[in-house]
Amino acid sequence: MAAINITKNDFQDYVAEGKGMVLVDFWAPWCTYCRRIGPAFDKIADQYRGKLVAGKVNIDEEPELAGKYQVEVIPTLILFKDGKAVGTVVAPDSKAAIGAFIEEYGNNR
């Protein structure tokens, strides 16, 4: 299962008022590195299914969300827990790095 697309219209439901963990990938279609890490993000969505929701926010379509969370470099992944941002990683280099980020911030915060 690939990550879900999150817009400003459903961000509140999935993230801000959500229970549990939500991993959000702020990206853009023109970003070469975003496209390269995308398949790893989708594998994380599958691997952590039932433990977290994995979603993607296209910053070109949702600049307000990118601004609200001070996303200046993409890809930026933000882990939310019960509606609060608990960790951020910029340009992770692998699926393993994303998994380590989830484990560190998802379990210890």
N, C-alpha and C positions, 0 to 999 in steps of 0.2 A: 504494500500500500504506500503510495507516494504521500508526501506531505500535503497538507491542505493549504489552499490559498486563503489568506486572511486579509480582509479589507477593513477600512475604518468603520464600516457599518456593522461588522460582526466581531471586531476586536474586543469590544466590551464583553460580549458573551463568552468568547473563547479564552480571553486572557485576563482582563481586568477583574471580572467577576467570577472567573473560573476557579474551580477547586482542583487541587493537585498541581502537577507540573506541566508547563507549556514551554516548548523550545521554539523560539521564533528566529527565522533566518531573514534578515533584511538584505535584499539583493536587488539586482537590476538585470534585465535581459542582455544589455550591451556589455556587461562585466564578464570578461573572459574567465577570470578566476572563479566568479560565482557559478558559471556554467560548469567549470571543471569540478568544483566541490559538490555540486548539486546531487549527483548520483550517490555520493557518500552520505549526504544529508537524508536522502530517501531511504537508504539502508538503515540509518539510525532510526528513522520513523518506524520501519518494520521491526527492528530489534527491540525497541523500547515500547512497542504497542502494548497498551494496558497499563503502562507505568507513566507515560506522558503523552501529550498531544504535540505533534510536530507541525508547525505551520510556516508559511513563507509570506513575507510582505514585500511586494514590489515597490521600491522607493519612488519610482517614476510615477506610479499610480497613486501612491499614498505618502506624499511628502510630509503631511502633517504628523503622521506616526513616526517617521524617521526623525523629524525635528523634535518631537516630544521626548524621544529616548536618546537624543543627541548622537544619532548615527551619522558619522562623518566619513567613515571608510567602510566599503563593502567588500566581501560579505562580513556582516556583524551578526553574531548569534547572541541572543539574550535569553537566559533561562528565567522563567517566572515561576514562582511557587505561591499558590493561593493568592494570585493577583499581584504579587510584588516581585519586582526584578531582583534576583539574588546573585546574578553573575553575568558577565559579558566576556565574549572571546571574539577577537577580530582576526579574520582570515585564517581559520584553522587549516592545518596542512594535510589532514587525513581524517578518515573515519575514526581511527583510534584516538586522535586528539579531541574530536567531538565527544566521543564516549567518555574519555577521561574528564573532560569539562563537566559533563552531566553528573558523573559520579562524585566529583569534588563538590560542586555547588548544590546538587540535588539532595545529597545525603547529609551534608554537614552544615547546612544553613537553615 
